[in-house]
Amino acid sequence: MSADAGNARDVVRVYTGSVVNAELYQQALRDAGIDAKVVGLELSASLGPAVPNSVELWVKSEEAEKARAAIEQFETDKIILA
C-alpha cells in the first residue's frame, strides 16, 4: 500500500498500540485479504516505551469496516484458544 500525498485521505487508522499487536493484526488482516500498513516502527525502535502506543495500523478506507471486524474476530478467536 503506498502512502503518497494523492491518496492520503483514502486510508484510515484501525489500530494504535503496541508493535506486537499491530503485527499480529496486520497478519490477521492479510489472512482476510486486506492490505494493511504498520506505521511508526521507526519511532518505537528509536524511543521504545518512552512513546507508548506509537505504532499504528492503516488500511484503505473502503476496507476499514471489514478490517475492524477481522481484528475483532482475531481477538475473539484468541480468547477461545486461551
Backbone as CSV, one residue per row, in Angstrom:
resi,resn,N_x,N_y,N_z,CA_x,CA_y,CA_z,C_x,C_y,C_z
1,MET,0.855,-1.165,0.000,0.000,0.000,0.000,0.899,1.224,0.000
2,SER,0.749,2.074,-0.966,1.572,3.272,-0.987,0.866,4.375,-0.211
3,ALA,1.646,5.284,0.314,1.079,6.369,1.121,1.478,7.713,0.529
4,ASP,1.324,7.864,-0.778,1.689,9.145,-1.363,0.612,10.175,-1.063
5,ALA,0.949,11.435,-1.290,0.046,12.523,-0.922,-1.279,12.458,-1.675
6,GLY,-1.295,11.874,-2.861,-2.509,11.825,-3.652,-3.597,10.964,-3.059
7,ASN,-3.239,9.964,-2.268,-4.272,9.095,-1.721,-4.257,9.053,-0.202
8,ALA,-3.674,10.038,0.426,-3.550,10.057,1.887,-4.909,10.007,2.574
9,ARG,-5.931,10.579,1.958,-7.262,10.561,2.569,-7.985,9.249,2.327
10,ASP,-7.403,8.386,1.539,-8.044,7.116,1.226,-7.670,6.013,2.202
11,VAL,-6.885,6.330,3.230,-6.515,5.344,4.238,-6.974,5.823,5.609
12,VAL,-7.255,4.861,6.481,-7.696,5.184,7.833,-6.965,4.304,8.835
13,ARG,-6.822,4.821,10.023,-6.179,4.077,11.107,-7.217,3.163,11.752
14,VAL,-6.865,1.884,11.907,-7.774,0.944,12.554,-7.220,0.436,13.884
15,TYR,-5.974,0.801,14.206,-5.386,0.359,15.477,-4.241,1.285,15.850
16,THR,-4.124,1.547,17.134,-2.981,2.241,17.718,-2.601,1.485,18.963
17,GLY,-1.323,1.143,19.097,-0.888,0.409,20.286,0.490,-0.171,20.128
18,SER,0.655,-1.371,20.643,1.976,-1.999,20.656,2.348,-2.550,19.290
19,VAL,3.647,-2.639,19.054,4.140,-3.180,17.797,3.752,-4.648,17.657
20,VAL,3.754,-5.386,18.749,3.395,-6.807,18.697,1.961,-6.977,18.217
21,ASN,1.038,-6.257,18.833,-0.365,-6.360,18.411,-0.561,-5.859,16.988
22,ALA,0.108,-4.778,16.627,-0.033,-4.246,15.268,0.385,-5.289,14.242
23,GLU,1.469,-5.996,14.513,1.931,-7.007,13.564,1.023,-8.235,13.559
24,LEU,0.490,-8.605,14.715,-0.480,-9.704,14.754,-1.738,-9.345,13.975
25,TYR,-2.226,-8.135,14.182,-3.421,-7.688,13.474,-3.157,-7.573,11.974
26,GLN,-1.968,-7.098,11.612,-1.630,-6.996,10.197,-1.704,-8.375,9.535
27,GLN,-1.189,-9.391,10.206,-1.247,-10.747,9.654,-2.690,-11.234,9.569
28,ALA,-3.484,-10.944,10.587,-4.901,-11.338,10.555,-5.614,-10.666,9.383
29,LEU,-5.273,-9.412,9.125,-5.884,-8.704,8.001,-5.421,-9.292,6.673
30,ARG,-4.150,-9.627,6.580,-3.652,-10.281,5.356,-4.418,-11.580,5.108
31,ASP,-4.605,-12.346,6.181,-5.341,-13.610,6.063,-6.767,-13.378,5.576
32,ALA,-7.319,-12.204,5.889,-8.674,-11.852,5.462,-8.681,-11.162,4.095
33,GLY,-7.500,-11.051,3.478,-7.410,-10.430,2.159,-7.389,-8.917,2.176
34,ILE,-6.992,-8.338,3.302,-6.973,-6.880,3.450,-5.526,-6.416,3.531
35,ASP,-5.156,-5.466,2.673,-3.821,-4.890,2.685,-3.741,-3.884,3.831
36,ALA,-2.737,-4.034,4.692,-2.590,-3.145,5.851,-1.135,-2.725,5.992
37,LYS,-0.920,-1.541,6.526,0.422,-0.986,6.698,0.634,-0.620,8.156
38,VAL,1.709,-1.143,8.744,2.099,-0.761,10.103,2.958,0.494,9.992
39,VAL,2.611,1.522,10.751,3.305,2.807,10.715,3.805,3.132,12.121
40,GLY,5.009,3.686,12.206,5.550,4.119,13.495,6.601,3.194,14.059
41,LEU,7.016,2.200,13.288,8.018,1.256,13.784,9.339,1.948,14.094
42,GLU,9.713,2.931,13.280,10.973,3.632,13.494,10.963,4.384,14.823
43,LEU,9.865,5.042,15.115,9.741,5.779,16.372,9.799,4.828,17.555
44,SER,9.101,3.725,17.453,9.090,2.731,18.519,10.484,2.151,18.721
45,ALA,11.191,1.882,17.627,12.542,1.321,17.721,13.514,2.318,18.324
46,SER,13.338,3.587,18.006,14.247,4.624,18.499,14.013,4.974,19.960
47,LEU,12.759,5.133,20.328,12.434,5.633,21.665,11.837,4.583,22.586
48,GLY,11.505,3.428,22.031,10.976,2.338,22.845,9.741,2.740,23.617
49,PRO,9.691,2.372,24.903,8.495,2.640,25.706,8.313,4.109,26.091
50,ALA,9.244,4.975,25.703,9.095,6.398,26.018,7.892,7.005,25.311
51,VAL,7.483,6.410,24.206,6.317,6.890,23.456,5.346,5.721,23.315
52,PRO,4.516,5.497,24.338,3.582,4.360,24.273,2.548,4.533,23.166
53,ASN,2.097,3.420,22.655,1.057,3.410,21.622,1.421,4.257,20.403
54,SER,2.693,4.186,20.004,3.152,4.987,18.869,3.055,4.253,17.544
55,VAL,2.667,2.985,17.580,2.555,2.195,16.361,1.097,2.161,15.929
56,GLU,0.876,2.346,14.633,-0.487,2.382,14.099,-0.622,1.403,12.942
57,LEU,-1.839,0.978,12.711,-2.158,0.090,11.605,-3.185,0.803,10.722
58,TRP,-2.852,0.948,9.446,-3.689,1.686,8.498,-4.165,0.774,7.378
59,VAL,-5.378,1.004,6.908,-5.955,0.264,5.782,-6.650,1.254,4.849
60,LYS,-6.971,0.788,3.658,-7.757,1.618,2.735,-9.111,1.884,3.363
61,SER,-9.611,3.079,3.177,-10.864,3.475,3.835,-12.025,2.562,3.469
62,GLU,-12.061,2.079,2.241,-13.175,1.216,1.847,-13.113,-0.158,2.506
63,GLU,-11.966,-0.497,3.110,-11.831,-1.781,3.801,-11.834,-1.640,5.319
64,ALA,-12.058,-0.433,5.816,-11.963,-0.171,7.255,-12.954,-1.000,8.070
65,GLU,-14.178,-1.063,7.642,-15.192,-1.807,8.392,-14.850,-3.301,8.426
66,LYS,-14.457,-3.821,7.275,-14.057,-5.228,7.187,-12.811,-5.488,8.043
67,ALA,-11.886,-4.524,8.061,-10.661,-4.669,8.860,-10.974,-4.688,10.346
68,ARG,-11.822,-3.789,10.789,-12.193,-3.767,12.211,-12.884,-5.065,12.611
69,ALA,-13.728,-5.585,11.730,-14.410,-6.859,12.007,-13.396,-8.006,12.069
70,ALA,-12.394,-7.988,11.204,-11.372,-9.036,11.201,-10.532,-8.974,12.478
71,ILE,-10.225,-7.764,12.941,-9.469,-7.606,14.193,-10.303,-8.112,15.364
72,GLU,-11.561,-7.772,15.368,-12.467,-8.228,16.431,-12.570,-9.757,16.433
73,GLN,-12.662,-10.345,15.253,-12.724,-11.803,15.142,-11.419,-12.434,15.617
74,PHE,-10.297,-11.822,15.288,-8.997,-12.311,15.740,-8.952,-12.333,17.267
75,GLU,-9.408,-11.270,17.888,-9.423,-11.199,19.360,-10.356,-12.257,19.954
76,THR,-11.512,-12.459,19.338,-12.449,-13.487,19.807,-11.824,-14.862,19.699
77,ASP,-11.197,-15.145,18.586,-10.545,-16.448,18.382,-9.410,-16.646,19.370
78,LYS,-8.680,-15.568,19.666,-7.564,-15.639,20.609,-8.071,-16.009,22.010
79,ILE,-9.204,-15.458,22.412,-9.784,-15.733,23.716,-10.240,-17.191,23.775
80,ILE,-10.835,-17.664,22.702,-11.318,-19.049,22.666,-10.150,-20.027,22.787
81,LEU,-9.040,-19.722,22.160,-7.869,-20.602,22.192,-7.143,-20.567,23.530
82,ALA,-7.332,-19.498,24.286,-6.607,-19.347,25.549,-7.144,-20.188,26.646
